[in-house]
Amino acid sequence: MEFSTKTLTLLVLIALGLSALGVVAWMFSAQKSSRQPQGPVKMNDSLRSILEGQARAIKRIEAAVRSLHATDKRQEGLINSTVRHVGLIRYDAFEDVGGRLSFSCAMLDDHGDGVVVTSINGRQDTRVYAKPVARGQSAYNLSTEEEEAIRQALAGPREAVKAR
């Protein structure tokens, strides 16, 4: 079971609060039982062992929070390099073929890196092209539709499909 950093921080604060409440309750019970005025609280072995146990528990929780934070940073890096931005343009590549069966689809990560795939559908055949994209640009010549698909993907969530 994994908890978020906020949840673990809340658990640490609750543990600290319960520890403080336990110490206060112990002090009041010790005062009531002795009925003699006492000076500063003297730490006996049982109180010392309770506080040391709480300190060990807090250190374990802090280590877990640090570990979760490191895991979160690693996952954030992985997520940023996955396809998260898609732009799709459908169109008629030829005047004699209708139905907007041709398309250009850009699939990019947060850095604008990825691929643009184009399918040109004609009466007799279909051709598919894939061109790498780095930082929103390609070393290959791009068609108007491919450029528009890249622009659409980089612009963020809007229309999923734009028909021309």
N, C-alpha and C positions, 0 to 999 in steps of 0.2 A: 504494500500500500504506500503510495507516495502522497505527500502533502505539499501544498504550495508554501512559499516563503512566508506569506502573511499568516497562514494557519499555524506554522511552526512558531512564529514569533508570538502569536496569541497563546499558544501552549506554554511557551517559556514564561510569559507574563503571568499566566494562571498558576503555574508551578511556583513561581516566586511569591505570588500573593498567598497561596495556600501555606507555603513554608512560613511566611511572616505571621499568618493567622495562627498556625500551630505553635510558634514560639510565644506569641502573646497569650494564647490560651494556657500554655504550660506555666507561664509566669504568674497568671492570675490564680491558677489552681495551687501553685506552690505557695503563694502569699496567703491564700485562704486557709490552707492546711496548717501553716506554722503560726499564724496569728501574732507573730512577733514582728516588729518593724524590721525591715531588711534594707540593706544598702544596695549597692549595685548588684545585679544578678551575677551570681557565680556560676560558671559553666561546669557542670559535672560531666562525667563520662557519657551518660546517656544522651544529654543534650548535644554534646560535642559530636557524638556518632551520628545523630539525626542530621545535624547541620552539614557534616562532611558528606553524608549520603546525598543530601539535597544538592550540594556543590558538584558531586560527581554526576548526578542526573542532569544538571544544567549544562555541564561540559559536554555530555553526550548529545544533548539537544542542540547545542551550538555547533558541534561537529556535523550533525545531520543537516542543519540549516546551511552550513558552508558547502557540504556535498551536494545538496539540492540546488544551490545557487550555481555551482560549477556545471552540473548537469543541464540546468536551464540555459546557460550560456552556450554550451555545446549544441543543444537542440535548436537554439535560435540561429546559430551559424548554419546548421543543416537546412532549416526551413528557408532561410534567405537564399539558398542556392537551389531550391526546387522550383519547378514551374508554378508560378503563381499569377502570371499575367498572360491572358489569351486574347488575341484579336482575330476575328474571323470575317472575311469578306467573301460573299457569294456573288457571282456574276456570270453573264453569258460571254464566253470567250469568242464565239463566232456568231455572225448574224443568222446563220441558218440553223443554229442549235439553241433552243430555248430552255426554260426551266431553271435557269441559274444553277446549273450543275457543276460549273467550274468554281474553284474556291482557292483562297490563300489564307493560311492559318499561321499566325505567329504565336509561339509558345516560349515565354521568357521568364527568367527569374527576377529577383529584386534589383539586380545589377544591369538588367537589359541584355543578359546573355541567354542564348538558346538557339532556336531554329525557326525558320519560316518554311512551311510546306505548301506547295502549290500543286493543284490538280487541274489540268486543262482537259476538258471533255469535248470531243468532237463527234461527228457522226460515225466515223470508222474506228477511232481509237481514243484512248485516254493516256495522257502522259503525266507523270508525277515528278516533281522536282523538290529537293530539300536543300536549303542554303543556310549555313551557319550564321548566327548573329552574335556580335560582341559589342556590348555597350550601345545597343540600339542601331548598330551599323553592320553591313556585310561587306566582305571583300569582293563579293560577286555582284554583278549588275542585277538590280532589283526592278521588277515591274512596278507600275503605279499601284496595282492592287497589293503587292507584297509590301511596299512602303506604307500603304494605308493600314494594312493589318498590323505592322510593327507600331505605327503611331497609335493605333487603337489600343493595342496591348499595353503600351507604356503610359497611356492616358489614365488607365485605371478602370474600375468597374463602371461601365455604361451599358450600352446595348450589347448583348451577347453576339448578335448577328446583324450585320449591316448589309442590306441588299442594295445593289446599284442598278 
